[in-house]
């Protein structure tokens, strides 16, 4: 009886967060500096600006989401990021999620044997619709990146504390890789693990695969699909994003004189 009453309480006051398969978007990597949700220790150069638009469609539960991304290179090792998500048709509800801002600082670059190391600090103001909000949050984590031949691997350990005291802390472990198959295209793979705001156990283990191509020197198109290998919720997730880095990097042309 107590469990039943508690379930009714959650459904009344936290309707979106309690449905299996719904995940708060949080801060996302701006392509090409990451995989899908796995961040890279690499960052924009000083005074570079990055913008992105992403779309995803989830099945079981059925909902769509779009998100805007902004990034700015404060320094060659220091980057500001922001992700603003909007959810469509989640149990007949639509609305904005809490947007997330973060600062990523690379502590050291990659060496022959050791990966590059960065940390990230994140904050989400209480800005979303009630059904898609945790009343804000704060968090942070560590980011590792290592390149070996055509492979580039990333690992993230992330923690988020919600503003709502009735919710639990969230932990994320993301592992992603990029395989360069041509000079402007990559195969992407990622495993995302999450203990969310509702349960004190691992509730999501999702396998994601995709493809990224540099359509021009400073624009990137990414497509992918995710499959939950733990609970099959969501059954699958389709993802698409496009991003641009400004200003366009000028390439040096070396002339040969005979």
N, C-alpha and C positions, 0 to 999 in steps of 0.2 A: 504493500500500500504506500509506504514511504517513497519507494522508487517511482511508482506511478505518479504520485503527487509532484515529485521533483521534475519528472519528465514534462508534465503539463506546465509547470512553472517556466521551464526552459523554452518551451514552444511559444508561450505567451510573450515572454520578454526578450528572447534571443532567437527569433524565428529563422533567420537566414543562417546564422552561425551553427545551428544545431543540425541542419540537414547534412547528411553524409555526402562527401564529395565536394562541398563548397569550400574554397580556400581563398583567403584574403590575398590580394595580388602582391602587396608589399613593393619594395624597391626592386626593379628589374635592371639587368645590364643593358646598356645601349650598344647594339651591334656596331662594330665587330668585337667589342670588349667583353666577351663572355659567350655563353652558349644560349640556353633558353632562360633559365632562372639562375644559372651558375655564373657568378661574377668572376672577372679576370682581374689579376693584380695590375695589369696594364691600364693605362688611362690616356685621356686626351692630353695633347701638349698645351703649354701655356697659351691662353687666350683663344683656344679653339672652342667652337660651339657645336654641340651635337643635338639633333632633334630626331624623334622617332614616333611612328604610329604603329600600334599592334592590334591585332584582332584575333580572338580565339572563340571556338565553339566547343562546348562540352556536351556529352551525351550521358544521361543517367548519372547524376541529375542533368536536366536539360536547361542550359542557359548560355548566353553569349556575353562576351565582354570585349570592350575596346579600351585602349589606354594610350595616353600621350606620354612622351618622355622628353626631358630636357637635361642637358649636361653642359658643364662649362669647365674648362681647364684653368684652375686657379694658379697652377704651377705645373711643371712637367711631372711632378710626383703627387699632386694634390688635385682632386676633382670633386666638383659638386654635381649631384644627381637628383632628379625628381621624377616620380611616376604618378600619374593621375588616371585611375581606372574608373570605368563606368560599366555597370552590369545591366543587361537586358533580359527580361522575361525569366527571372528566377522565381518559380512558383507564383507567376502572375505579378511579380514585382520588379521594378526597375529603379535604378538610382545610382548615385555616385558613391564610391567607397572612400574611406579616409585616404587622402593622398599622402605620399611618403617622400621625405627629403633625406638626403644623406651626403656625407663627406667621406671620400675614400682617399687614404694616404698610403702610398707605397713606401715602406720602411727601407727595403733593400731590393736591388735588382737581382736578376737571375745570374748564377755563376755556373761553372762547369758541372758541379755536382748538386748544388742546392737550388731550390726553387726561389722565385721572387716572392716576397712577403708583403702583404698590405693589411691594414685594418680598416673597418668601416664603422661609422657612427650614424644612426638613423633616428628620425623622429617623424611621427605622424600626428598632425593636429586632429582634434575631434571635428572632422569636416564632412563625414559621410552621412548618408541616410541611415536612420536607426537600424534597419535590417542588415546593413552592410558596414557597420561601424563597430569598433571596439572601444569607442570613446577616446580615440587617440592611442598612441603607444610610443615607447622608446626602445632602442635596441642597438646592437652592434655585433661585430664578429671579426673573424680572421679569414684571409683569402690567400691561397697558395696557387702559383702558376709555374709550370715547367714545360719547356719545349725540348723534344727529343726527335731529331730528324723531321719528318713531315707531321708528327703528332705534337699537339699542344694540350696539356692536361691542366685542369683547374679543380680545386677543392675549397669548399666554403663551410665554415662552422658559424652559424648565425643564431642569435638569441633575441627575442622580442618580449617585452613586458607590456601587456595591454593597460589602458587607462581604467577600464572597468574592473573593479576589485572582485567581481563575481566570476571573472574569467581566469584561466590559468596561463602561465607563461608558455611561450611557443619556442620550440627548438627546431632548427633546420640543418640538415646535412646534405649538401649538393655536391655531386661529383660529375664533371663534364669533360668532354674531349673534342678536339677539332682535328680532322685529318685533311690536310691540303692535297687535293687531287689535281688541280691545275693552279696556275699562278693567281687566279682570281676566284676560285671556288673551293668550298670545304664541305665535307660530310661531318655532321654534328651528332653527338650521342651524349646522353645525360641520364643520371639516376638521381631523383629527388626524394629525400626522406623527411618526414615531418611529424612532430608531435604538436597537435594544434591547441587552440584555446579552450577546447571543451573537455578533452580526454587526457588522462595522465599516462598515455601509452602511444606508441607509433600508430598513426592512423592513416598515413599515406606513404606509399612506396611506388613511385611512378617512373616508368622507363620511357624516355623520349628520344626520337630519332628525327633528323632533318637535314636540310641542305641550305647552304648560304652562298650567294654569289655577289661579287662586287660588280654591279651593273654599270657603274662608271668608277672613276678613280676615288670618288668620295661618297658614293651611295651604295647601300647594301640591302639586299632582299633576302629574307629568311622564311622558309616554310618548314613545318614539322608536324609531328603527331605524337601524342603521349598516351600511354596505356598503363593503368593501375595494375601492378602485379601482386598486390596484397588483397584488397577487398573488391576489386573491380568496380570501384566508385570513384571517379567516373569510369564508364566502360572505355571511353576514349576521349581525346581532346585534340582538336585541330588548331594549328597556330600559323599565323602569317604576320610578318612585320617588315617595314621598310624604314631605313634610317639614312641620315645625311650628316656629314661632318663638314663644317665650314671654319675658316676659308679653305678652299681646295688647295691641297699641297702642291707646290710648284716643283716640277721635276727638272733637275739639271740636265741640260743637253750638252754633251761633250762633242765638240767639232774636231774633226781630223783634217789637218792640213798636209797636203803633200808637198 
